[in-house]
Amino acid sequence: MAYMTDRKRAAGLGSAKSGTAHHWSMMISSAGLAVLIPLFIFTFGPILGSSYEEVIAYFARPFPAIVAALTIAASMMHFKSGVQVLIEDYVHGLARKVLIIAMICLSYAIAATGIFAIARIAL
């Protein structure tokens, strides 16, 4: 029989040992997105409906390209964390692991594709 106090058993980051770090990453990404999404809308809005050449010339400028790339990266990382929590709560067994790996790969693939496209236009 182990003689551990309740406090000793509860010490750490919670039952899963990762809840606090995950919560903070979600809070930081949501705060960043609260700034980036309106900024993205204001930089993307004026060029909406323009011709292909005008859009390419617009996103060749540094500020719109940086805002678009940061928005894509932050939103995909926020998506990855949110979907991971959703899967952990509602899926069990081997399917949980497979879905988490698939969603992480999907979010990184979307982020890489979007950032590559913006970089290709801007450079």
C-alpha positions as CSV (number, residue, x, y, z in Angstrom):
1,M,0.0,0.0,0.0
2,A,1.4,3.4,-1.0
3,Y,1.2,6.1,1.5
4,M,0.7,9.1,-0.7
5,T,-1.3,12.2,0.2
6,D,-4.0,13.6,-2.1
7,R,-1.8,16.6,-2.9
8,K,1.1,14.3,-3.9
9,R,-1.1,12.3,-6.3
10,A,-2.6,15.5,-7.8
11,A,0.8,17.2,-8.4
12,G,1.7,17.8,-12.0
13,L,-0.1,19.0,-15.0
14,G,-3.4,17.1,-14.5
15,S,-4.5,13.6,-15.2
16,A,-3.2,13.6,-18.8
17,K,0.0,15.5,-17.9
18,S,-0.4,17.9,-20.8
19,G,-3.6,19.8,-20.3
20,T,-2.1,23.1,-19.1
21,A,0.4,23.4,-22.0
22,H,-2.3,22.5,-24.5
23,H,-4.7,25.1,-23.0
24,W,-2.0,27.8,-23.2
25,S,-1.2,27.0,-26.8
26,M,-4.9,27.3,-27.7
27,M,-5.2,30.6,-25.8
28,I,-2.1,32.1,-27.5
29,S,-3.1,31.0,-31.0
30,S,-6.7,32.3,-30.5
31,A,-5.3,35.7,-29.2
32,G,-3.0,35.8,-32.3
33,L,-5.9,35.0,-34.6
34,A,-8.1,37.7,-33.0
35,V,-5.6,40.2,-34.4
36,L,-4.7,38.4,-37.6
37,I,-8.1,37.6,-38.9
38,P,-9.4,41.2,-39.0
39,L,-6.0,42.3,-40.4
40,F,-6.3,39.6,-43.1
41,I,-9.8,40.7,-44.0
42,F,-8.7,44.3,-44.4
43,T,-5.7,43.4,-46.5
44,F,-7.6,40.8,-48.6
45,G,-10.9,42.7,-49.0
46,P,-9.7,45.4,-51.4
47,I,-8.2,42.9,-53.9
48,L,-11.3,40.6,-53.9
49,G,-12.8,40.4,-57.3
50,S,-9.7,41.8,-59.1
51,S,-8.0,40.2,-62.1
52,Y,-5.3,37.5,-61.7
53,E,-2.5,40.0,-62.5
54,E,-3.7,42.5,-60.0
55,V,-3.9,39.9,-57.2
56,I,-0.4,38.6,-58.1
57,A,1.0,42.1,-58.0
58,Y,-0.8,42.9,-54.7
59,F,0.5,39.8,-52.9
60,A,4.0,40.4,-54.3
61,R,4.1,43.2,-51.8
62,P,5.6,42.3,-48.4
63,F,2.8,43.3,-46.0
64,P,-0.1,41.4,-47.5
65,A,2.0,38.4,-48.1
66,I,3.3,38.3,-44.5
67,V,-0.3,38.8,-43.1
68,A,-1.6,36.0,-45.3
69,A,1.2,33.6,-44.4
70,L,0.9,34.3,-40.7
71,T,-2.9,33.9,-40.8
72,I,-2.5,30.5,-42.6
73,A,0.1,29.3,-40.2
74,A,-1.7,30.4,-37.0
75,S,-5.1,29.2,-38.1
76,M,-3.8,25.7,-39.1
77,M,-2.0,25.3,-35.8
78,H,-5.2,26.3,-34.0
79,F,-7.2,23.9,-36.1
80,K,-4.7,21.1,-35.3
81,S,-5.0,21.6,-31.6
82,G,-8.8,22.0,-31.6
83,V,-9.4,18.9,-33.7
84,Q,-7.0,16.9,-31.6
85,V,-9.1,17.8,-28.5
86,L,-12.3,16.9,-30.3
87,I,-10.9,13.5,-31.4
88,E,-9.5,12.8,-27.9
89,D,-12.9,13.5,-26.4
90,Y,-15.1,11.5,-28.7
91,V,-13.0,8.7,-30.4
92,H,-11.6,5.7,-28.6
93,G,-9.1,3.0,-29.3
94,L,-6.9,2.7,-32.4
95,A,-9.1,5.0,-34.4
96,R,-8.2,7.8,-32.0
97,K,-4.5,7.5,-32.7
98,V,-5.0,7.1,-36.5
99,L,-7.3,10.2,-36.7
100,I,-5.0,12.3,-34.6
101,I,-2.0,11.5,-36.8
102,A,-4.1,12.1,-39.9
103,M,-5.4,15.4,-38.7
104,I,-1.9,16.6,-37.7
105,C,-0.6,15.6,-41.1
106,L,-3.5,17.3,-42.9
107,S,-3.1,20.6,-40.9
108,Y,0.7,20.7,-41.6
109,A,0.1,19.9,-45.3
110,I,-2.4,22.7,-45.6
111,A,-0.2,25.1,-43.8
112,A,2.8,24.2,-45.9
113,T,0.9,24.4,-49.2
114,G,-0.6,27.8,-48.3
115,I,2.7,29.3,-47.2
116,F,4.5,27.8,-50.2
117,A,1.9,29.5,-52.5
118,I,2.3,32.8,-50.8
119,A,6.1,32.6,-50.9
120,R,5.9,31.7,-54.6
121,I,3.8,34.8,-55.3
122,A,5.8,37.1,-53.1
123,L,9.3,36.0,-54.3
